[in-house]
Amino acid sequence: MAWFGMEYQTGGILMRTEYSQERELRRVLKKAGYALHKSPRVVSPDNFGGYMIISLKSNSVAAGSRYELSLEDVQEWVNEMC
């Protein structure tokens, strides 16, 4: 296994760490006028401990109103919307 910044290679496959994936998604969303918020609290009925996407233009929730998005869900949303 070899490390390249926030990425590592194992068996010829380049893997991204969760931190680097989150950082990249934040950058792409900001460029498109959105912000990515991570849940600040412990899991509860109204907070699933994931991510929320906020529209900076209207200051409203664009996706994940209960912090139910995973990074994979955010990636899919970015691919569809941005």
C-alpha positions in Angstrom: 0.0 0.0 0.0 1.4 3.4 -1.0 0.1 6.8 0.1 -0.4 9.8 -2.2 -1.6 12.7 -0.1 -5.2 11.8 0.8 -5.3 8.8 -1.6 -3.7 5.5 -1.4 -3.0 2.7 -3.8 -3.5 -0.9 -3.0 -3.2 -3.7 -5.6 -3.1 -1.2 -8.5 -6.4 0.5 -7.4 -6.2 4.1 -6.4 -8.6 4.6 -3.4 -9.8 8.0 -2.0 -10.1 8.5 1.7 -13.4 9.8 3.0 -11.8 13.1 3.8 -10.5 13.7 0.3 -13.8 12.7 -1.2 -15.7 15.1 1.1 -13.2 17.9 0.4 -13.7 17.4 -3.4 -17.5 17.4 -3.1 -17.4 20.6 -1.0 -15.3 22.2 -3.7 -17.6 21.2 -6.6 -20.8 22.1 -4.7 -19.4 25.5 -3.7 -18.6 26.2 -7.3 -22.2 25.4 -8.3 -23.7 27.6 -5.5 -24.2 24.9 -2.8 -22.7 24.0 0.5 -22.2 20.6 2.1 -22.9 20.4 5.8 -22.0 17.4 8.0 -24.2 16.4 10.9 -23.0 18.1 14.1 -24.9 15.9 16.5 -25.5 12.3 17.6 -28.0 10.3 15.6 -31.6 11.0 16.5 -35.0 10.7 14.8 -34.5 14.0 13.0 -30.7 13.6 12.4 -29.4 10.5 10.8 -25.7 11.5 11.2 -24.9 12.1 7.5 -24.8 15.1 5.2 -27.0 17.9 4.0 -26.7 20.1 0.8 -27.7 23.7 1.2 -28.4 26.2 -1.6 -26.4 29.3 -1.0 -28.6 31.4 -3.3 -31.8 30.7 -1.3 -30.3 29.5 2.0 -32.5 26.5 1.9 -32.0 22.7 2.0 -31.5 21.3 -1.4 -31.2 17.7 -0.3 -30.8 15.7 2.9 -33.0 17.7 5.2 -32.5 15.1 8.0 -28.8 14.6 7.4 -29.6 11.3 5.7 -27.2 11.6 2.8 -24.0 9.5 2.6 -21.0 10.7 0.6 -22.1 8.3 -2.2 -25.6 10.0 -2.2 -24.0 13.4 -2.4 -21.8 12.2 -5.3 -24.9 11.0 -7.1 -26.7 14.3 -6.4 -23.7 16.3 -7.8 -23.6 14.1 -10.9 -27.3 14.8 -11.6 -27.6 18.4 -10.6 -24.2 20.1 -11.2 
